[in-house]
Amino acid sequence: MSFSILTPAFVYDEAALRRALSWLAPLRAERGFKLLFSIKALPFVDILECLRPLLDGFSVSSLFEARLAREVLGDKGVIHITTPGLRADEFSEITRRCDHVSFNSLAQWQRCRDRARPAGGRRGLRINPGVSHLGDPRYDPCRPHSKLGTALGVVRSALDAGGADLAGLSGVHFHTMHAARDLSPLHATLARVEEVLGAWLWRLEWINLGGGYYVDRPEAVEEFACIVGSLQRRYGLEVLFEPGKAVVGEAACLIASVVDVFPSEGRQVAVLDTTVAHLPQVFEYQTSPALREAVRGGRYRYLIAGSSCLAGDLFGDYEFSEPLGVGDRLTFDGIGAYSLVKASRFNGINLPAIYAKESTGRIVLKKRYDYLDYRDQWVNSADACEREEVGPWRGEARVR
């Protein structure tokens, strides 16, 4: 890519975004299921606009995401929300902006059931099938004592008690996977849901399968079509699917420049003008992202480091066919999901500029941050006339 690009730079590929959704386009047309993009993975508005013609709407997890999604969709398109943190003071606005609300627990549902209905009238319950397929409990919705969704046993007990606690619900939602390359976990999850709640599914109108799956091969599309068709045929359910990482994950890269190279106890360290604060999952997962310029078995080996003061700001060890020097550029691939949305300015290091690679191949600057963006995050709002303070001794609130 052109060296006129400012680094660090987040570059997304519009053609790759459309390609990721193209696999499901025929199925969406033939089966009539609803395809939503989970904007928590990457809520940049230009990307949402690029995806909008290929979607039925968006999946959101908060009021702010719901507001952004509705701004992009206007009065056309579906918005589904589920969150364990549903706030009483936000619920009225959420119901105005969202068509589907999946309550995270029966307690949450019972507190809100008599309040306003969502714009589309669809109220559902997030269920937790308890079928775990992820080895790391930090990212497993089905971990023991999970906060994400109502356990099937709790729902079963409510049904056995006559179902009054479930009256008014028209659908169910679950989300149990992350970046699965095959659909066997979905088969197992649905089998468990049908085993426990099958009779209830007949009385519902819709089911949301969540996301976490790559449906990007002909055989996967065919298998997914069978799953959708079975739910429609056996229970008459409208089916929703809301991928996130599967849409944007491979569609973006992070370009960084080498700003220093030096030896450290027998190893060569190359410092970049980016940081793991820009790719937080590198630190969270303790993994090394794919580096385009690296060559397995290359003669020159470097520990690639970020430029913050954090000792663990490290991307990993990589090998190269040529030595690295100050000014060289390196490209981390496959980082489109959960990078920008989690990125921070730790140490005051600026966020990456955002570029789009258009279908013509042209690279266009979409957003650049500067010092004022950093400053605005840390100074008082100039127009704040009133501010609530907490008293140091009694915890009382007062307004000045």
N, C-alpha and C positions, 0 to 999 in steps of 0.2 A: 504494500500500500504506500501511498505517497508520503514522503517525509515532511510535507507541509502540515500533516496532522499533528496537532498539539498533544503531547503526552503528559500524564496518562490519558488514554482515550478508550472509551467504551464504544465499540462499533457494531451496530446490528445490521443484518442483511435482510432487506424486505422480501426478496425472493425466497429466502430460506424460511421466513415466517409463513408465507403463503403455502410453501411446499409442505410444511409440517401439518397444515390443516387440510391439504388437498386429499389426503388419504381417506378422510372421513366424509368428504363432500358428497360422493355418490350414496353412501349409506344414509346420510342425513336427508337426502332428497327421497330415497326409496322407502326408508323405514319411518321417516317423520320424527325421529328422536331429536331432542333439543341439545345443541352443542354450545356450551358456555366456556369462556376462557377465565381461569382463576387468576384474577389480576394481582393477587398477592405476590406472584412470581416476578412480575415486572409491570408496574402500572404507568409507564411512560406514555403520555397521551398520544403521541404520534404513532406509537406501536399499536395502541388500542384502535386508533382510526384505521390503520392498515389492516387489522384483523377483522374489523367490524363487518364487512360484507360477507365474510365466510362463517359468521357466527349467528346464533340466535340471541346472544346476550353475554352477560358476565356473571361470574361468581365472586362474592365479596365477603369480607370478614369484619367489617367495621362501618360505622356511619360515614367516615371520610371516604373510604373506598366506594361506598354506595353513592355518595354525592358525585364523585368523579365519574363513576360508571354511567350515572344518569345524564351527566353533562355530555358525555360522548354519544350515548344512545338517543338522547332526546326522548320523545314519547313513544319510540318504537324499540322493541327489544325487551328481553327478560332479564331481571336481576334476581339472583338467589343469594340469600345471606344466611349464614349460621355462625354463631360465636358463643363461647362460654361466658363472654363478658358483656352480655346484653344489659344496657343501662336503662333504668326507668325514665330518666330525663331525655333519652334519645329515641325511645321506642316509637313515639308518634311520628317523628320525621322519617325513621327507618321504614315504617309501614307505608308512608307516602311515596317513597322512592323505590321500594322493592316489591316484586311480584310474589316471590316465594320467601317465606321465613321458616327455617327449620330450627325449632327450639332445641337447645342442647341437653336439657334435662326435663323430667316431668315437673320438677319444682318450678323451673323457669316458665314452662308452658302454663302451669296453673296460676302463676302470678299475672300472666299477660293475656290469658284466653279471653277475658271479657273486655279487653281494650280494643283499639281499632284494628281492623283487618288490614293485611297488606294490600297494595294497589291491585294485585291480580287475584286476591282472595285466597291464595294458597298458603295454608298453614300446615307445617309438617313437624316431624320429630327426628332429630338426629339420633340414630341408634348406634350402639357399639357392639358389633357381632362377637367380639372377643376371640377372633381367629387371628392370631399373630403370625406375621410372615417377615418381620423385620428384626434383625439381631440386636440393634442398638436401641435400648429403651428410651433414650432421649428423643427419638424421632418416631416411636411406635405408638400410634393412637390406641392400640389394643393392649398396651402394657398393663400390668396389675394396677388397680386403683386409678384407672384413667379418668381424666377430667373431660374427655372428648366423647360425648354421646351417652345415651341411656342404655345400660346393659340389657341384653335381650331378656334375661330373667325378670327384670323389673317390669318390662313391658308385658311379658307373659302373665305375671301376677296381676297386673292391672286388667288384662283381658279376662282372666279367670274370675276376677271380682265383679265382672259385669261390664267392664269397659267404659264406665262413666268418666274416668280420669282421662280417657283418650278421645272422648266425643268432641267433634269439631276439627280433628286433624284429618287432612286429606292426602298426606303422603309421608314418605320416610326418606331419610338421607343417611348415607354412611360414607366415610372416607378412611381407608385403612392401609393404603400402600404409598410407596414413594419410588418413582423411577423404575417400575417393573418392566422388564422386557418381554415377559410372557403373561398370559391371562389366567394361569392356573390359580393364583391367589383369589382372583375374582370369582372363579367357579366355586372354590371352597367356601368363600364368604357367603355367596348367594345360597349355597346348599344349606349352610347353617341358618341363615335368615329364614329360608322356606321351612326348614325343619321345625323351628320354634314359632314362627309367626305366619306360616302359610295361609291359614284360614283368614287371618286379618287382612292380608294383602288383597284379597278379593274385594274388600270394602273400601280400598283406597283408590286414588285417582292417578298417582304418580310415584315414581321412585327415582331418586338421584344417586347414581353410582359413584359420585365423587370423582377423583382423578387418580394420578399416581401410576398411570399405565401409558406405555408407548404403543400406539396402534399405527405402526408405520411400515408395515409389510403386507403384501396381499393376503398371506395366510392369517395374519393377525386381524385384518379387516373382516375377512370371512368369518373367523371365530367370533369376533365381537358382534357381527351382524346376527349370528345365531343366538347369542345371549340376549340381545335387544329383542329379537323376534320372539323368543321364548317367553320373555316377560310380558310382551304385548299380547301374545296369543293366549297364554295361560291365565293371566290376571287382568287383562285389559288396561294395563298401566301405561301411562306416558313415561318415557324414559329420558332422563337428563344425564349428561356426562360433562365433567368440567376439568379438563386437563390444564396444567400450568406449565411445569418444566418441560413436558413433552412438546410444547409449542415453541417456547422461546429458548430452551436450554442450549441447543446446538446452533442457534441463529445469531450468536454474538461472540465477540472476542474482546479482550483487553490488551491494548498495545502499551508498552512501557519502554522507557529509555534507560540504558545503563548510565549511572552517574558516578560510579566509583568501582574500581577493581583493586584488590589487595590480598596479600597472603595472610593466613591466620593459622598458625600451628600446623603447617604442612598442607593446608588446603587453600584454594583460591575462592575468595568471596566476591560476588558481583552484586552491587547494590543498585536497585531500581528506583525510579521516581514514583513508584506506586507502593502499596503496602497491603498486608493482609486485611487491613481495615476496609479496603475496597473489595475484597473477596472474602468476606467473613467465614464462609464455610470451609475455607482452607484451614483456618485455625480451629473452627468447631470440630471438624471431622479429622483434623491432623492428616490431611491428604495433600498430594502434590497435583496441581492442575496440569492438564496437557499443555506442553510448550511446543509450538509449531517448529521452531528453529532447532530444537534438540535432536540429537542423532544417537540412537542406542549404539553403544560401543565406540562412540566418538573419542578422539584422542585427548580432548581438553575437557576437564571436569570442573564444574563450579557449583558452589552453594549459592543459590539465588536468594537474595534477601530483600526485604522491604526497607523503606527509609525511615521508619518510625523508631522511637527509643525502646520499643518492646523487644526484649532479647529473643523472644520466640516469633518475631516477624520474619518468618522464613517460608519460602515457597517449596524448597526442597533441593536435592542434588540432581543436576542435569549434565549430560555430556554433549559436546559440540565438535563438529569437524574442524572448526577454526577458533582461534582464541578470541575472547570477548574484549572489547575496548569501550572506553567512555564514548557515549553517543550511539552505540549500537542499539537496535530496537528488537524487542522480544515480544512475542504474541502468545497470550494464553487463550486457548480455544475452549469452546463449550461452556462458557460462563454466563450465559444469558439469564439464567434463573437465580433468584435470591442473592444477587450480587449488589446491583445498584440500590435495591430496595432496603438492604441491610447496611449499606456502606456508611461510614462515618468519616468525620474530619479529625480523627485522633491526631494529636500533636499539631493541629492546624494545617495538616497536609490537605491540599485541595482535592475535592472530588474529581473523578475523571470527566473530561469533556465528553459529550455524547454526539456521535456521528451516525448517519444512516448511509448504508450502501444501497443506492436505488437500483431498480431493475435494469437500468441502463449501464450500471457499473460505476456511475458517478458517486463520489463520496461527499456528503453534505453535512456541514456542522449544524447540529440541531440545538445544542444547549452548551453553554460554557459558564462555569461558576467563577466568582471572583471574591475578593476580600470582603466586600459588602455582604455577600451571602453568608460568609462565615461570621462576620460581626453581628448581623441581625439575629443570629441564633443565640447570642450570648448577652445582648444588651436589653435593657428594659424597653417595653413598648412605649414610644414617645407619646402616644395618644391615650395611655391608660390613666383615666381620671380617678378611678377608684381601684383599690387593691385590697383583697382580703388577706389579713395576717392572722397567724396563730400565736396566741399569747404563750410566752416561754414557760409559764408555771402551771396554769390551769387548763391550757389547751383551748381556751375560749376563742371564738372568731370575732374579729372586729373589722370595721370598714373605715378607711380614712379617706 
